[in-house]
């Protein structure tokens, strides 16, 4: 996550994963939320930099990017499992 330390990335990742879990009506645990939030933010940041050339900065920006990325990962997992 751009511009955040490890501790802040875990907190923002957990929040992003939890928000994505509520948006997508998914049922996961705390560790899955943290993982989805962090990996989702990494994926979404990569896509934003590749497409737009920049990403959102700061806590709020990374929270937004993390939520979008985590929702995307949940959607892809549901497509693979056939539960979409």
N, C-alpha and C positions, 0 to 999 in steps of 0.2 A: 504494500500500500504506500503510495507516494507520500513522502514527507512525514510519516508516522513512525514512532518507535515500535518495538515488538509488543510491549505491554499495551500501548494504545491500539495497535492493530488487532490484538486479541479482543479487546473490549468492543471496538467498532465492528469487528467480524462477528462477535456474538450477537450484538444488536441487529446487525444486518441480516444474519441468519434467522433470528427470531422474527423479525418483521416479515421476511420472505416466507417463513413458515406460516404466519398468519394470513398473508395475502394469498398464498397458494393452497391454503387449507390442508396442510401437510402435518404429519405427526412425527416429530423427531425429538431427540434428546439434546441436552446442552452441548455435548461435544460435536454432534452432527451440525448444530447451528453454527458453532464457532468455525468448524471446517468449511461449511458451505459459504459462510460469509467471507472468510479469508480467500478461499479459492475462487469464489464468485467475483470478488473484487479484483483479483489478479487477472482473471479471464476478461472481465469487462474493461479493466484498464488497458489491457493489451489490444482489445478490439477498438476502443476509443482512440488510442494512439495510432493504430494502423489505419483507421478510417478518417478521423478528423485531424490527427496530428498533435492532439493534446488531451489531457484528462482533467477531471475536476480535482482541485486541491483542498486541503484542510479536512477537518473532522467531518463536517456536514457533507462535503463533496464526496468523500470516500465512503460515507455511510450510504449515500444515494447510489453510488456506483456498486457498492457491495450488495445492496438489496436487489438491484437490477441483475447483477451477475448471479446471485444465489437463486433468484426466480428463474433465470435462464437455465441453470443447472438442474433445478427441480423439474422443470418442464422437459428437458432432455432426458432425464432419468425416467420420467413417466412415459415418454415415447418409447424408450428402449424396453421398459418392462411391459408396455402395452396397457397402462392404466390411465392414459390421457383421456 
